[in-house]
Amino acid sequence: MENFESPAFTQDFADQSKCTYIEILQYPGLVDPLIEEGCLDEEALPSWLSKDLLQPVSSQGATASSPSTSLSQSPVGGLRLLLGICQWKAHPGRTEYEKSHTTIPFTKSSFSLIERTFAIPKTFLKILTGNIARIHKSSGRDLNGNSVSGLTLKLGIHQPTYDLLFLSHSPTTKVIHAILLSKTRHHIFTPLLSSLKSFPSLACSQPLVVPLLITEQAFFASEARIDDTEWTLNRSEDHLGQHEYTGRPQGDVMNIDGVKMTRTLSSVRRCLAREQMRINATLLALESIGGHKDKMGESAGIEGETLIEEMIGCQVDSCKNLSLRMEYQEKRVEAQTAVVYQFMAQKDSKVMMELAADSKKDSSAMKTISILGMFFLPGTFVAAIFAMPVFDWDATGTAIVKPGFKYFWAVSVPLTALVLLSWAIVTLFPWQSGIANIRERLRKTQYGKNQRGIAP
């Protein structure tokens, strides 16, 4: 199995080809183009690629000697589009954030046939596994040797989705061949096919209609994700009580989970940054499409440049206005983040006050323990110093208090009373006011002496 390496991802081929298609062909004399769509597998894909697009036309001869003949006419415009959904798989033993690979919905041989038929450049698959948006023009020749102009467009990255398009247009056959690959579950096939079937004549005559429809759907997807972020910010504002509706009851800000709120706001900011990148890539793509418009239009000899310009102008205006909206959402995220940090600081301050109150209670308990210690420790200190035995055990086991026991009480009781009295004097006597009074008296005395010394 051949891989095309990239810094973060690799690419593989599928075991069996599977895709959908839409074919829009405009023949002379028909008011509306012919539309055909369906699914293709490994067996049906080669037949579809080599399909003869000539339509038989019957004409009647004027004489009996000239029987009716069968003629064929080529389409005057057309679009043949393949749509495939890539698979996203992680390598065994690795997490989804580590190196993974993308599987395109074609076998190696089938994709090689598509490359030759559509004149796809060799860099197509490398762009698929890249992490940047791309748009560039190419040129080549199809299987019949006809010169074709190609355009490669990639919008988005692997998270959350991407769309990779290649289309080629031949001035000789006047048919547009295109292939679109998208990520699993997140693709724009349904709205894209609906738009193509709504304007079939435009789709089969203008090569740039398909990339413009893709950029339009990319804008709609970004707009929907921005709507989701706005609702998320609205809910967080209600939770924080930071809104202009004074009648709404505000919850207890001390019960706010700061970690959860900051995680939510961080996710919103990441989404805004990602969508800003996608919108900027869409603007670059629209600018590039506008630059290729004249070249591809001249080579194809087609009309409708005014409509293409209007589509580009409308999408550019929409993208710029969405960018302004994302700037507003970013300011809301910054404001709410500051509020969350403020509430967390208030919550920490409240916790510190509670800890201070508990510490004060612990300090009172320590004072009580100290008082008890002052009551018991002097006697313990005396007993430790003297280490005198106060009991004597005779042979019969009867305890006899020795005469020296009275010395223990004679020393420890006065010493304990002295310690308690000293503690009471130190703690209960108003030393600060007393010292202040003494200083005031000394000052007045000194002042009186100075006055008597100055008087005649």
Buried (B, 14 or more C-beta within 10 A) or exposed (E): EEEBEBEBBBBBBBEEBBBBBBBBBBBEEEEEBBBEBEEBEBEBBBEBBEEEBEBEEEEEEEEEEEEEEEEEEBBBBBBBBBBBBBEBEEEEEEEEEEBBBBBBBBBBEBBEBBBBBBBBBEBBBBBBBBEEBBBBBBEBEBEEEBEBBBBBBBBBBBEBBBBBBBBBBBBEBBBBBBBBBBBBEBBBBEBBBEBBBEBBBBBBBBBBBBBBBBBBBBBEBBBEBBEEBBEBBEEBBBBBBBEEEEEEEEEEBEEBEBEEBBEBBEEBBEBBEBBBBBBEBBBBBBEBBBEBBEEBBEBBEBEBBEBBEEBBEEBBEBBEEBBEBBEEBBEBBEBBBEBBEEBBEEBEEEEEEEEEEEEEEEEEEEEEEEEEEBBEBBBEBBBEEBEEEBEEEEEEEEEEEEEEEEBBEEBBEEBBEEBBEEBEEEEEEEEEEEEEEEEEEEEEEEEEEEEEEEEE
